Amino acid sequence: MEELTPVKDVACQTSSKLVRADGKPVDWIIAPAEVPYPEALEAMRTRAAAIAAGEANEAIWLLEHPPLYTAGTSAHAEDLLLPDRFPVYDAGRGGQYTYHGPGQRVAYVMLDLRERGRDIRCLVSGLEGWVIDTLAAFNITGERREGRIGVWVRRPDRGVSSEDKIAAIGVRVSKWVTFHGISLNVSPDLSHYDGIVPCGISDQGVTSFEDLGHIVSLPEVDSALRTAFEGRFGPTRQVASQPLVSAA
């Protein structure tokens, strides 16, 4: 989603640029119910501004949205195939059109890059690696693709060169603090993607844990996401019953 080509230098692969030197944990917040997109966008912006001002901790916010489409800054009108199917929102992130909905784990990432190497391409590479590590916990092989941000799964059952996207990545950075993040398909209704050309890519498909034959719950995925995140970005602390915008 983010229009950057991740670098593959050793520093990114070993996370040396991505871990805070002071070891301060990231708030790990899980929304108990679906969050409307405008509410999530405002909450992210508010939290990111507070982080930039030194008034709040970094945060990972896990949630689901009701069915909707979002348009990135490079979205093409012709890629919105069914404009009346679901609400369409301007996301303000890089990339093109994508879908969010129930059964998809969205992880909004609010990290202070002043403490994590000030390297946006390395961040995107790290986010892809986070997803790949999470998939590996369920014996799913996720892969990067040069020039195409996100995580892909080979589908030899559908042809020699066939592959599907299982996770999208779109980030924005303001004052060196990130927001937006990743969306990982666990068990969404994949027919909902028919209303758009996902991320502007028309020659490959989309998939999910369920589509690949892996029936797992969101809490199971959340646990794997947390373990994989800590392996690349450092420690987290579970924050229960706390609004995203609460100060540290």
N, C-alpha and C positions, 0 to 999 in steps of 0.2 A: 504494500500500500504506500508506504513512504517512498518517494522517488529518490532513493539513494542506493548505490551499489555497495553492499557491505564489503569492507576490506577483510583480508584473511591473514593478517599478520599475527605473529606469535603472541603479541601482547593481548590482542582481542581473544584469541583462543584460550589463553590461560587466565583470562579475566583480570589481569593485573591492572588494567585501566578502569575496571568496573567496580572494584571493591573499595569501600571507604577505608582510609587509613586509620580512622579513629574507631572503627568497629561498631559504630552506632547502629542499632537495629532499625529496620523499616517497619512501619505500622502495617499490619496485615489485616484487612477489613473485608468481611463478607456480608453483602447485603442480603437480608432475609427474604426479600420479595422483589419482584420485577421493578425496575427503576425507569420512569419515563426518560426519554433521551434528553429533552431540554433541561430537566432537573439535573441529570448526570453531568451535562456539559457545564452548567453553571457551577456545580459543586467542584468539578475538576479545576476550573479556572480559579475559583476562590482558593482552593487548597494550594495550587501551584504558586499563586501570588504570595500566600502566607509562607510557603517554604522559601521562596526567593527572598522574603523579608526577614528570614530567620525566626519566624513566629510559629512554625509547625514542623512536625517530623515529616520525613519522606513517607510515602504510602503506596501500597498496592491495594486496589479496590476491586474485588471480584463481584460480579453481578450478572444478571440477565436483563435484557430489554424485552418489551413487547415487540411484535413484528414491525419492522421499519427498514427503510433504506437510508443510507447516508451518502452524501456527495462530498468528495475531497476537492481540493483546489484545482485538480487537473481533470475533473469529471467532464465528460462529453454528453451533451443532451441526448444524442442518439443512442447512448448506452442505457438510458432509462426506458426499457421496453414497455413496461406497464405502469405508467405514472400514477394511476388511480388505485393500484392494488393495496399499497400500504403508505403511511405517511413518509414523506421524504424530507430529510433535514440536511442543512448545510453544516458539515462537521468542522470545518476550519483546519483540518489536518491535510497532510499531503495525500496524494493518491486519487483514486477515482471513486466509482460507486461500490458500496458493499452492503451486505445484509446483516442485520442483527435480529435475534428473536429467541424464544424459549428453546432450551436445549443446547444453546451455544454459551460457552463460558467466556465472558468478556473480562479481561483483566486490564484495568486502567493503571498506568504506571506513572507515578509522580516522583521522580528521582532528581536529585541535585547534582548536575554534572560538574559543578565546581568542585565537588568532592569525589568525582568519578571520572577523571581524565579529560574532561572537556572535548570528547571525541564522539560526535554524533554517529558517524559511520560505525564506529566500534560498538556503540550502544545498540544499533539496529542488528548488527551481527550477534551481539549478546542476547538480544530478545529472540532471535531465530534459534540460537543454541539452547535457550531456556525451553522453548517449545519442543525441540528435538529431544532433549533430555527427558522431558515429561512423557512424550510418546514412547520412548524406549522403555519406560517403566511398565508399559502395557504391551511390550513386544511389537510395537509398530515402528517401522523405520521411516522417519521423516528426513527430508533432504532439502538443502538449499539449491537454488538455481541462479546462476549468474545473470544479473540484470533483472531478476524478477523477485521482488521482496515477498517474503512469506515462507511457508513450509509446505512441501509437496510430498506426495506418496505415489510410488510407482504402481500402475495397475496393469500388469502383464496379462491379466485375464481379459482385458479389453483391447489388447493390441500391443505390439512390441514397444512402441514409444509412448504409450498412453500413460498419463499421470493426472492426479487430481490434487487440488489444493485443500488442505485440511485446516490451515490457520492463516489468517491475514494479519498484517502488522502495519499500523499507521501511527506515526508519532508527530507531535509538534513540540517545539522547544521555545520557551520564552524566558529571557533572563537566565539562561542555562538550566532551567527546570523543565522537565518533560511532562507532557500529559498526552491523553489518548493511550494507545498501547496495542494489545493483541486481542484477537477473537479466535477461539478454538472450538471447532465443531464437535460436540459430543453426541447429541441426538436431536438436532434440529430437523424441521421439515425441509428437506433439501429442494423440494419443488418451489419453495419460496424464492429461491435464487433465479427462477425463470423470469422474473420481472426486470432483471438487470443483466448487463454484461459484467460479471464480477471482476473488479479491478481492471477493466478494459481488456481482459483476456478471453477470447471467444473460442480458441482452439483446444482448450483443456477444460476439465470439469471440476466439480467440488465434491468433497467426501466428508465423512465423519467417522467417529469411533463406531457408531451403530452400523453405518453403511459398510464398514470393513469387517463387521461381525464381532465387534468388541462391545458387549453390553456392560457399561459401567455407569455409576452414579456420579453426579456432580461433586458430592463430598469426596469420593475416591479420586477424582481428577484434581480437586483442590489440594488434597494432601500431596499428590505427586508434583503439582505445580510449586507448592511451597518448598518441598525438598530440593527440586531442581533449581528454583530461584536462589536458594541459599548457597547452593553449590557454585553459582556463578557471580552472584551479587553480594553475598554476605548475609548476616543474620536478620531475622524478622522477629517481631513480637505480635502475638495475637491480640487484637483490640476488639472487644465485644461490646455491643450495644453503644457504639460511639459514632455520631455523625461524622461523615468524611471531613467536614470543615472545622471540627473542633480543634482548638489549638493544642500544641504539645504541652 
